[in-house]
Amino acid sequence: MNLIERLRPLALPLLVAFAVLYLFGMRSIFTTAALLTIAVAVLYLGMSSTLQGLHKAGDGGERCFRHGGRDFRVYVDGAGAVWLRAADVGRLVEQNLSSAVFTRRYPSGFGRVNADIDAWYIRHDALQDFLAKSSQEHVQRFLAWFQTDFLGMCRFACGTTPAAPNGTPGKPSAQAPYKAGNWFARHWRGETGLMAAIFGGALVVGAACWAVHLLKGPVNITQHYRWFALLHVTQLAVVSGGMYWWGRGVLYSTRRWIAGERSLLAALFACILGFGGVLYGMRAMIDTEKQYFLTDFLTIVLDADYKPKVQFDPVSNRIVLDGSLGFGSSNRVLQVLGNNPQATGIELKSYGGRTVEGFELMRIILENRLQTYVRAECMSACVYAYVGGWLRHVADTARFGLHRSGFAWQKSGKERNSTDEAFASAMRAMGVDEAFIARGLEPSIHEIYEPSVPDVLAAGLATSAWDVAK
């Protein structure tokens, strides 16, 4: 009994221990090392068991025949040609069959012809030509059995008769080594060689990721928000989809590699890479934060973000904005302002929205020297726009709401981010009291600070009271 057979009964207990460690977490260097050791051991034992089973019984469309105490695995292609495993023939003649030498000697009679197994095969006519040159007695006995009994067994077991060679011995007819389809489909199905799958696939995915990241986003996001969102969705799709495609192809190629009796260490390394690629590619589906971001970006691409009603009031000579500040809000204000350049102010009514839209409205209001007015709600990002007024009017019915920026699905930290600091600087530049700024940026995205109208006037957020009746 070899070492693998001795260790195989330990595979299930190791797998259970792996699950326990995974569920309870890696809390020390010891448990981390144990987790990695168990994972590698279980994977190695599983691959070695698969390899031994394949060696005994054959798989992937193969038939197994026995002669002289040896197993010979046979694959019949779509044209009826019979191919024998080169490794089995090598054990018969007691030498390794060099793929380079045999490919030159039998160009179409030696190759990887089985899409399910990454092993070298030698075609029946090329095999007869090769074995006929051997002087070993057991080889000649096998050749005699091969030429007399083997064909009949093939006809019975495989339902076919080996195709006769077209041409002279040593130059059999060419056979298609793989299923039809382009290289990308073959990689997906695991029909490429393992090294080609690892390095070729990585090169393709890396080039695609590099190409999409070279695409420059718009300078002004609020004016070209759909292109900005589409760029990010494309980048996420290329990275996640590409890594999943690469990892899946590597895993399937590893299966063919193992079935072809190739190096288990290389297969182990490939499995780690493949699983890593698949898990990375699935992060967009299993990571809650990425799910929200993806949903958000898709909403923007479809231009389905909430937008306010924006219209011009010729009586007051003011623009009136009412509604959430979704992407496209500032574009609407610019359009109304372009049609009514005589506007002197803007009245705001909004519970907030996109901070980038709030900053853009602040810029537009500053550049056009508009006055800002609030008689109802002006919360969150709406306050950004309100701060841009060179005169800021507030009615006694107004309600303001301030908090730190962020995303509703995220847990907010206790520190200000760059957006909060930019808003604080804008308020500071417009003469707002520092204590009021600190108090306004104290609540997280999940809370809100609602100062009274007298507090707003005293702090300088509003510059004058607005008598709506006048």
C-alpha positions in Angstrom: 0.0 0.0 0.0 1.5 3.3 -1.1 1.5 6.6 0.8 -1.5 8.0 -1.1 -3.7 4.9 -0.3 -2.6 5.2 3.4 -3.6 8.9 3.6 -6.9 8.6 1.6 -9.0 7.6 4.6 -7.9 10.9 6.3 -9.5 13.0 3.5 -13.0 13.2 5.1 -11.9 14.0 8.6 -9.6 16.7 7.2 -12.5 18.1 5.2 -14.6 18.2 8.4 -11.8 20.0 10.2 -11.5 22.4 7.4 -15.2 23.3 7.6 -15.0 23.8 11.4 -12.0 26.1 11.1 -13.7 28.0 8.3 -16.9 28.5 10.2 -15.2 29.6 13.4 -12.8 31.9 11.6 -9.0 32.1 11.5 -8.0 33.6 14.8 -4.3 32.8 15.0 -1.3 31.9 12.9 -1.8 28.3 13.9 -5.4 28.1 12.7 -4.5 29.9 9.5 -1.6 27.5 8.8 -3.8 24.5 9.7 -6.6 25.7 7.3 -4.2 26.1 4.4 -2.6 22.7 5.1 -6.0 21.0 5.3 -7.2 22.6 2.1 -4.1 21.6 0.2 -4.1 18.1 1.6 -7.8 17.4 0.8 -7.3 18.8 -2.7 -4.2 16.7 -3.3 -5.8 13.5 -2.0 -8.9 14.2 -4.1 -6.8 14.6 -7.3 -4.7 11.6 -6.6 -7.7 9.4 -6.0 -9.2 10.7 -9.3 -5.9 9.9 -11.1 -5.7 6.4 -9.7 -9.4 5.7 -10.6 -8.8 7.0 -14.1 -5.7 4.9 -14.5 -7.6 1.7 -13.6 -10.9 2.3 -15.4 -10.5 5.0 -17.9 -12.9 8.0 -18.4 -13.7 10.8 -20.8 -15.0 8.5 -23.6 -12.2 6.0 -23.2 -12.5 2.2 -23.2 -10.1 0.0 -21.2 -8.7 -3.2 -22.6 -6.3 -5.6 -20.8 -3.5 -7.7 -22.1 -0.6 -9.3 -20.4 -1.5 -7.7 -17.0 -1.5 -4.2 -18.4 -4.4 -1.8 -19.0 -4.6 -0.1 -22.4 -7.0 2.9 -22.6 -8.5 3.5 -26.0 -10.3 6.4 -27.5 -12.3 6.3 -30.8 -12.8 9.6 -32.5 -15.7 10.7 -34.7 -14.1 9.3 -37.9 -13.8 5.8 -36.4 -10.0 6.0 -35.9 -8.7 4.2 -32.7 -6.2 6.0 -30.5 -4.3 4.4 -27.6 -2.9 6.3 -24.7 0.8 7.0 -25.3 1.5 6.5 -21.6 0.2 3.0 -21.7 2.2 2.2 -24.8 5.3 3.7 -23.2 4.9 1.4 -20.2 4.7 -1.5 -22.7 7.9 -0.7 -24.5 9.5 0.5 -21.2 10.3 4.0 -22.4 8.7 7.5 -22.4 7.4 8.4 -25.8 8.7 11.9 -26.5 5.8 14.0 -27.9 8.3 16.1 -30.0 9.8 13.0 -31.6 6.5 11.2 -32.3 4.8 14.4 -33.6 7.6 14.7 -36.2 7.5 11.0 -37.0 3.8 10.7 -37.2 2.4 14.2 -37.8 -1.2 13.2 -37.9 -1.0 9.9 -35.9 0.2 11.3 -32.6 -1.5 14.1 -30.6 -4.0 15.2 -28.0 -7.2 14.1 -29.7 -9.6 13.7 -26.7 -11.3 16.9 -25.7 -12.0 15.6 -22.2 -8.5 14.3 -21.4 -5.2 16.2 -21.8 -3.2 13.1 -22.7 -1.1 12.1 -25.7 -2.5 9.4 -28.0 -1.1 7.3 -30.8 -3.3 6.2 -33.6 -3.7 2.4 -34.3 -1.9 2.5 -37.7 1.0 4.6 -36.4 1.2 2.3 -33.4 1.5 -0.8 -35.6 4.2 0.9 -37.6 6.1 1.8 -34.4 5.8 -1.5 -32.6 6.8 -3.5 -35.8 10.3 -2.1 -35.4 10.7 -3.5 -31.8 12.6 -6.8 -31.2 11.2 -7.3 -27.6 9.2 -10.5 -27.3 6.4 -9.1 -25.1 6.0 -6.3 -27.5 5.6 -8.6 -30.5 3.1 -10.7 -28.5 1.1 -7.5 -27.9 1.4 -6.6 -31.5 0.0 -9.9 -32.6 -2.9 -9.6 -30.2 -3.5 -6.1 -31.3 -3.7 -7.1 -35.0 -5.9 -10.2 -34.5 -8.1 -9.9 -31.4 -8.1 -6.2 -30.7 -10.0 -5.1 -33.8 -12.8 -7.5 -33.0 -13.0 -6.3 -29.4 -13.1 -2.7 -30.6 -15.9 -3.6 -33.0 -17.9 -5.2 -30.2 -17.1 -2.7 -27.4 -17.1 0.6 -29.3 -19.6 -0.3 -32.0 -17.1 0.6 -34.8 -14.3 -0.8 -36.9 -10.9 1.1 -36.8 -10.6 3.2 -39.9 -8.0 2.2 -42.4 -5.1 4.6 -42.9 -5.2 6.8 -45.9 -1.7 6.7 -47.3 1.4 4.9 -46.3 2.2 3.7 -42.8 3.5 6.5 -40.7 1.4 9.1 -42.5 -2.2 8.5 -41.5 -5.0 10.9 -42.3 -5.3 14.0 -40.3 -7.9 14.1 -37.5 -9.4 17.2 -35.8 -7.9 17.2 -32.3 -10.6 19.2 -30.6 -14.2 20.1 -30.8 -15.2 22.9 -33.2 -15.3 26.4 -31.8 -13.1 29.4 -31.3 -10.4 29.6 -28.8 -12.5 31.5 -26.2 -15.2 28.8 -26.3 -12.6 26.0 -26.1 -11.0 27.7 -23.1 -14.5 27.9 -21.5 -15.0 24.2 -22.0 -11.5 23.4 -20.8 -10.3 22.0 -24.1 -7.1 24.0 -24.3 -3.8 22.8 -22.7 -3.4 23.7 -19.0 -0.5 26.0 -19.6 -2.3 27.7 -22.5 -5.3 28.1 -20.3 -3.3 29.6 -17.4 -1.0 32.0 -19.3 -3.0 32.5 -22.5 -6.2 33.2 -20.7 -4.5 35.4 -18.1 -2.9 37.4 -21.0 -6.3 37.9 -22.7 -8.1 38.9 -19.5 -5.2 41.2 -18.4 -5.2 42.9 -21.8 -8.9 43.4 -21.7 -8.8 44.9 -18.2 -5.9 47.1 -19.2 -7.8 48.3 -22.3 -11.0 49.2 -20.4 -9.1 51.0 -17.7 -7.4 53.1 -20.3 -10.7 54.5 -21.3 -11.0 58.0 -19.8 -14.1 59.0 -18.0 -15.8 62.4 -18.6 -14.3 65.4 -16.9 -17.7 66.7 -15.9 -19.6 63.7 -14.5 -22.9 65.5 -14.1 -23.1 66.4 -17.8 -22.1 63.0 -19.0 -23.3 60.8 -16.2 -24.6 58.0 -18.4 -21.2 57.6 -20.1 -19.5 57.6 -16.7 -21.8 54.9 -15.3 -21.5 52.8 -18.5 -17.7 53.0 -18.3 -17.8 51.7 -14.7 -20.3 48.9 -15.5 -18.1 47.9 -18.4 -15.0 47.8 -16.3 -16.8 45.7 -13.6 -18.2 43.3 -16.3 -14.8 42.9 -18.0 -12.9 42.3 -14.7 -15.5 40.0 -13.0 -16.6 38.2 -16.2 -13.1 37.9 -17.5 -11.8 36.4 -14.2 -14.7 34.0 -14.0 -14.2 32.9 -17.6 -10.4 32.4 -17.0 -10.9 30.6 -13.7 -13.5 28.2 -15.0 -11.4 27.4 -18.1 -8.3 26.7 -15.9 -10.4 24.4 -13.6 -11.8 22.4 -16.5 -8.4 22.2 -18.2 -7.0 20.9 -14.8 -9.5 18.1 -14.9 -8.2 17.1 -18.4 -4.6 17.5 -17.1 -5.2 15.2 -14.2 -7.0 12.6 -16.4 -3.9 12.7 -18.6 -1.7 11.6 -15.8 0.3 14.8 -15.7 2.0 16.5 -12.7 -0.2 16.7 -9.6 1.8 19.6 -8.2 1.1 21.6 -11.4 -2.6 20.6 -11.1 -2.7 21.7 -7.5 -1.2 25.1 -8.4 -3.7 25.4 -11.3 -6.7 24.5 -9.0 -5.7 27.2 -6.6 -5.5 29.7 -9.4 -8.7 28.6 -11.0 -10.7 28.7 -7.7 -9.2 32.1 -7.0 -10.3 33.4 -10.5 -13.8 32.0 -10.1 -14.3 33.5 -6.6 -12.9 36.9 -7.7 -15.3 36.8 -10.7 -18.3 36.0 -8.4 -17.6 38.9 -6.0 -20.0 41.2 -7.9 -22.7 38.6 -7.2 -21.9 37.8 -3.6 -20.5 41.1 -2.3 -23.4 43.2 -1.0 -21.6 46.5 -1.6 -20.8 45.7 -5.2 -24.4 44.6 -5.8 -25.6 48.0 -4.7 -23.0 49.8 -6.7 -23.9 47.7 -9.8 -27.6 48.4 -9.3 -26.9 52.1 -8.9 -24.8 52.3 -12.0 -27.3 50.4 -14.1 -30.0 52.9 -12.9 -27.8 55.7 -14.1 -27.0 54.1 -17.4 -30.8 53.7 -18.0 -31.3 57.3 -17.0 -33.8 56.1 -14.4 -32.5 58.3 -11.5 -35.0 60.6 -9.8 -34.9 64.1 -11.2 -36.6 67.3 -9.9 -39.1 69.5 -11.6 -37.3 72.6 -12.8 -39.2 75.6 -14.2 -39.0 79.4 -14.4 -41.3 81.7 -12.5 -41.6 84.9 -14.5 -43.4 86.7 -11.7 -40.6 86.3 -9.2 -37.9 86.0 -11.9 -36.7 82.8 -10.2 -36.0 79.2 -11.1 -38.0 76.8 -9.0 -36.5 73.3 -8.3 -38.7 70.7 -6.6 -37.7 67.1 -6.1 -34.7 64.7 -5.5 -31.3 65.6 -6.9 -30.6 62.6 -9.1 -28.2 62.6 -12.0 -29.5 65.0 -14.7 -30.7 67.6 -12.2 -28.0 70.2 -12.9 -28.5 69.7 -16.7 -32.2 70.6 -16.3 -31.2 73.7 -14.3 -28.7 74.7 -17.0 -31.3 74.2 -19.7 -33.9 76.4 -17.9 -31.2 79.0 -17.1 -30.1 79.1 -20.7 -33.7 79.8 -21.8 -34.1 82.4 -19.1 -30.8 84.3 -18.6 -32.7 87.0 -16.8 -33.2 84.7 -13.7 -31.8 86.2 -10.5 -32.4 83.4 -8.1 -33.4 79.8 -7.5 -35.9 78.4 -5.0 -35.0 75.0 -3.7 -37.2 72.2 -2.3 -35.6 68.9 -2.0 -34.9 66.1 0.4 -31.4 65.7 -1.1 -29.9 63.2 -3.5 -26.5 62.9 -5.3 -23.8 64.9 -3.6 -22.0 65.4 -7.0 -25.2 67.0 -8.3 -25.4 69.2 -5.2 -21.8 70.4 -5.8 -22.5 71.0 -9.5 -25.6 73.1 -8.6 -23.4 75.1 -6.1 -21.0 75.8 -9.0 -23.7 76.9 -11.4 -25.3 79.1 -8.8 -22.0 80.7 -7.9 -21.0 81.3 -11.5 -24.3 82.9 -12.4 -24.5 84.9 -9.1 -27.9 83.6 -8.3 -29.6 84.1 -4.9 -31.0 81.0 -3.2 -34.4 80.7 -1.5 -35.9 78.0 0.8 -39.4 78.0 2.2 -39.9 74.2 2.6 -37.5 71.2 2.9 -33.8 71.5 1.9 -32.0 68.5 3.1 -28.6 66.8 2.5 -27.3 67.6 -1.0 -29.8 70.4 -1.4 -27.9 72.3 1.3 -24.8 72.1 -1.0 -26.7 74.0 -3.7 -28.2 76.5 -1.2 -24.7 77.4 0.0 -23.8 78.6 -3.5 -26.1 81.7 -3.3 -24.4 85.0 -3.0 -27.5 86.0 -0.9 -29.3 83.1 0.9 -32.9 83.7 1.9 -34.8 81.5 4.4 -38.5 81.6 5.3 -39.7 80.8 8.8 -41.4 77.6 7.4 -38.0 76.2 6.1 -36.5 73.0 7.3 -32.8 72.2 6.8 -31.1 68.9 7.3 -27.3 68.2 7.5 -25.2 65.0 7.9 -22.1 63.4 6.6 -22.1 62.0 3.1 -22.0 58.3 2.2 -24.2 55.5 0.9 -27.3 54.2 2.7 -26.2 50.6 2.5 -22.8 51.2 4.1 -21.9 51.5 7.8 -20.7 55.0 8.3 -17.5 55.7 10.2 -16.9 58.5 12.6 -14.5 60.4 10.4 -15.3 62.9 7.7 -14.5 61.8 4.2 -13.2 64.0 1.3 -16.7 65.0 0.3 -17.5 66.2 3.8 -14.3 68.2 3.9 -15.1 69.8 0.5 -18.5 70.8 1.8 -17.1 72.2 5.0 -14.6 74.3 3.0 -17.4 75.7 0.8 -19.5 76.7 3.9 -16.4 78.2 5.5 -15.8 80.3 2.4 -19.3 81.6 2.5 -18.9 82.8 6.1 -20.7 80.0 7.9 -19.8 79.6 11.6 -17.2 76.9 12.3 -19.2 75.4 15.3 -22.2 75.1 13.1 -20.2 73.3 10.4 -18.8 70.8 13.0 -22.3 70.2 14.3 -23.8 69.8 10.9 -21.2 67.2 9.9 -21.4 65.2 13.1 -24.4 62.9 12.2 -23.7 59.9 9.9 -25.6 59.2 6.6 -28.2 57.3 8.7 -28.9 60.3 11.0 -29.6 64.0 10.4 -29.2 67.4 12.2 -32.1 69.7 11.7 -31.2 73.2 12.9 -34.0 75.8 13.5 -34.4 78.8 11.3 -32.9 81.2 13.9 -29.9 78.8 14.2 -29.4 78.9 10.5 -29.5 82.7 10.4 -27.2 83.0 13.4 -24.6 80.7 12.0 -24.6 82.5 8.6 -25.9 79.6 6.5 -28.7 81.9 5.6 -28.0 85.6 5.1 -31.5 87.0 5.5 -35.0 86.1 6.5 -37.5 85.8 3.6 -41.0 87.1 4.0 -42.9 84.9 1.6 -46.0 87.1 1.7 -44.1 90.0 0.1 
